[in-house]
Amino acid sequence: MTDRYEQRSLTAAKWINLLMAIAGIGAAWLSNSSALQLDGLYSGVGFISAIFAARIGANALRPATRQRPYGFSADEAIYQTFRTLILVVLIVVSFVSAVTNIVNYILNGEGRDLVYGPIIVYFIGIVILCFGLAAFHAYNLRKSGGRSAILKVERQSAIVDGLLSLATGVALVGLPYLVGTPLEVIIPVGDSVILVILALAMISVPVTGFRDGLRELASISAAPANVQAMRRAARAPMDAAGMKLVDLSVTKLGRSFFVAAYVDPGAPVTAAEVDRLARALESAAGEAIGPSKVYVLVSEHGRAMPDPEPEAPATGA
């Protein structure tokens, strides 16, 4: 069920982003606007990403294989990391280009005139498409149980793209109204000034996504709220099994969590009892934090293993 809603959303995103990319690059050429070019390239990244996201989303819930013993959840984190990295590079390059244009204007007086007709038509259409796509992603995310990391990234990207497109359109169309004001001097490079502001406003979202993706790939512990929720959920299965929870680690990878429960049975146990406990903990984890894979490790100390005691020196006969 999750896969069906996710694939439907990603298919729509793919074609809408392609339409916006073509419209953005075309409008940038017609209007002589670098800000529109960035908007179109941003959508182009969305189109390419949607192609990969559809395949990754279909694989994410596949069972583990011999080649992928821990399943395919890491693919989502890899997707998020590289998608956001590409966006960071795109924004930085656009920022540098805009700053270069501004410097050239200051030093040489070189500016360029904008054609406003294509700008108005473009931004009206793009804002409608972006917010419509974000609403569609939100609907499918809700229908799929809210677990898809891919749909969360795509919904956020569509909202950001829509807000920034709206702000950029208003700013560009408002440039002629600066005539007769102290800001009239920036009109010849107003497009580049807006692009600088746009880049600074956009950069935090992909940087945050890139950081989160790296955290997951580095197996950094999940959010404290998830760890605490898992600890609470583990109490009933542990009590029922008559074992003591010594230590617990929780990491997140894509839409899945990986839980390592270190338990002290206090008495001899069979493999079947350990398996029953693992299944009970996995069921409790699914309700508390989401789809999870639980590993039960029998240990007296957990992760904090003490140093081995030194061996007593051998005594001569």
N, C-alpha and C positions, 0 to 999 in steps of 0.2 A: 504493500500500500504506500509506504513512504517513497519507494522508488518511482511509482507512477506519478505522484504529485510533483516530485522533484524533477523528473524528466520533462513533464509538461511545462513547468516553469522555465526550465533551462532552454527548451526549444523556442519558446516565445522570446526569451532574452537574446538568443543567438540572432534571430532575424531582425528584431527591433534594433539591436546594437549595430548590425550591418547597415540598416537603413540610416541610422543616425550618423554613422561614420561617413557614409557616402555624402549625406546632406551636409555634414560639417565641413568636410574637405572642399566640396563644391561651393558652399557658401563662403568659405574663407577665400577661395580663389576669386569669386565674383565681387566680394566686398573689400578685399585687400586687408583682411583682419587676421592677425596672428592668434588672437584669443579664440576665434572660431576654429582655427586649425588645431589648437590644443584640445578643444572640446571634441572635434571629430576624431582625433587620434585616440583620445580617452575611450570613445565609443568603439573604435577599432580594436583596442585591447580587450574590451568587453566581448566583442564578437569572437575573437580567437579564443579567449578564455572559456566562453560558453561551450565551444566545441570540445575542449578537453574536460570541462566540468561535467558534461553529460556522460562521458565515458567513466570518469572517476566516480561519479555518483552511482552509476550502475554497478561498479565493482566493490563499492565500500562495504556492502552488507554480505559479500560472498564469504563462505566459510574459509578457514585457513587451509592452506595446501602445503605440500612438502617443501615447495620453494618459498612460500610465504607462511612460515609457521605461526606468525602472530596476526595473520589476516591482512586486509588491505586498507585498514584505517589510516595508515601513514600517508596514503596517496592524497587524502584531503588536506593534510597539513603541508605536504609538499606543494600542492596546487596553490594554497593560500599564500605560502611564502614566496613562490616565484611570481604569482600574479601581482602581488603588492610590490615586489621588488621592481618589476617592469614599470609599474605606475610611478614609483619613486624616481626611477631614471628618466622617464618621460617628462615628469614635472620639473625635475632639476634642469634638464636640457632646455626646456621651454623658458624657464626662469633666466638662465644664462643668456639665451638669445634675446629676451626682452630687455635685460639690463644692457646688453651690447647695443641694442637700438637706441636706448635712452642716452647712453654715453656718446654715441655717434651724433645724436641730435645736439647734445650740449657742446661738443667739440666742433662739429662741422655744420650744424643747422639743418641736417638731413631729417626730414619727416615724410609722412605719406598720408594721403587723403583716403578716407573711408567712403564706401558706397553703402548707404544705410538701408536701402530697400531690401536686399537679401538678408540683412541682419535681423530685421523685424520679423519677417516671415519665418526664418529659421528658428529663432528662439521661441516663438509661440508654439510651433510644432514640437520642438524638442522638449519643452517643459511639460506639455501634455503627455508625450510618450514616456518620459522618465517617471513621472508620478503615477501614471497608469501601470507601468511595469513594476514599480515598487509595491503598489497595492496588490498586484497579481502575485508577486513573490511572497508577500505577507500572508495572503490567503492560502497559498499552497504550503507555506511553512507551518501555518496553524493546522491545516488538514493533515500534515504528515507528522504531527506530534511535537513540532518545534525542535527537532533534534538535528536537522541537517545543517552542518557548518557551512556547506556550500551556499545554501539558500540565504543564510544569514549574511554572508559576505556579499552576495549579489543584491540583496534587498538594500543593504547599507550603501553599496556603490550607486544604485539607481537613485536613492534619495539624495545623496551628496551631489551626484551629477545634475539632478534636477534643480537643486537649490543654487548650485554654482552657475548653472546655465541661466537661471532666472536673474541672478544678481549681475552676471556679465552682460546680459541683454539690456537690462535697465541702464547699466553704467555706460555701455557703448552708445545707446540711443540718446542718452543724456549729455553726451559730449558737446554737441552744438549749443546747448544752453549755457555753456561756460563762457561764451563770448560776452565781453564786457565785465567779467568778474576777475578777481586776482588769479584765478586758476586758468585763465585763457591761454597762458603760455604753454600748458601741457597738451593742448588739443592736438598738435601735430604728432605727438607720441602718446596720445591718450590710450590707444590700443595697447601699447607696450606697458604703460603704467597699470592698466587694468589686468594685463596678463601677469605682471609681478604680484599684484594683490591676489589674483586668482590662484597662482601657484602657492603662495604662502598660506592661503586658506585651505587648499586641497591637501597639502603635504602631510598633515598630521594623521589623516585617516589611513593611507597606505603604510605609513611608518608604523602605526600601531598594529595594523594587520601583519606586517612583516615581523615585528617583534613577537607577537603572539604565536605566529607560525614557527619561529625559531625556538620559542620556549617549549612548544609541543615536541618538535623534532629532537630537542636536547633532553627530553624526558624530565623536565623540571616539574616539580610537584604541582598537582592541580590546585585550583583556587581553594583557600582555606574553608570556604563555605561548603565545597564539595567534600573535602576531607572530613569535616565535622559531621556532615549528613551521612557519610558512609560509616563513620564510627557509631552513630546512633542506630543506623539500620542494622549493624552487625550484632548488636546486643542480644536480640531475641534468638537468632540462629546459634550464637555461641552458647547461650544459656541452655538451649534445647540439646546441644551436643555435649554439654558438660565439660567444655574446654575453656581455656583462658586465652584471651586475645592479648598477645605480648606486644605486637607492633603492627602497624598498618601503613602502607604506602599507596597513594592514589595518583596516577598520571592520566593525562588526557591526550588523545591522538585523534584528530578529526572529530567525528561524532561519538566516538567510543571512549570509555574509560578502562584503564587497566589497574586492577587492584591486587596487591600482594598482601595476604593476611598471614602473619606469623603467629602460630598458635602453639600453646603448650598443653598437650592432652592431660598431663598429670598422671597418666596410666597408659598401659599398652593399648593401641588402637589398631584396627584393621584398615586396609586400603579402602574398603567399601565405606567405612565411616568417614574417612577424609573426603571421599568423593561426594558423599551426601551433604557434608558441611559446605563444600565448594558450591554445589548446586543451590543450596539454601541461601548462601551469601550472594550468589550471582542474581538470584531472584530478588532479594532484598535491595541489592545495588541498582537493579533495573528500575525499581519503583522510586528509589531515593535520588539517584543522580543521572540515570539514563542507561542506555545500553552499555554493558560492562562485561569484561572477562576477568574472572576471579581466580587467583592461584593461591592455594593453601599450602603453606610451608611450615612443617613441624620444626619448632625451634624453641630453645629455652631462653634465648636472649634477643631474638629478632635481628635487626640490622646492626645493632651495637654489639657486635661480638667482642668479648674480652680477649686480651692477648693470652696466648697459651701459657700455662704455667711452665716455668723452666724445669727440665728434667733433672732429677737428682743425680749428682755426679756418681759415677760408678766407683765402688769401693774395692780395693784389692783383696785377694783371698788371704 
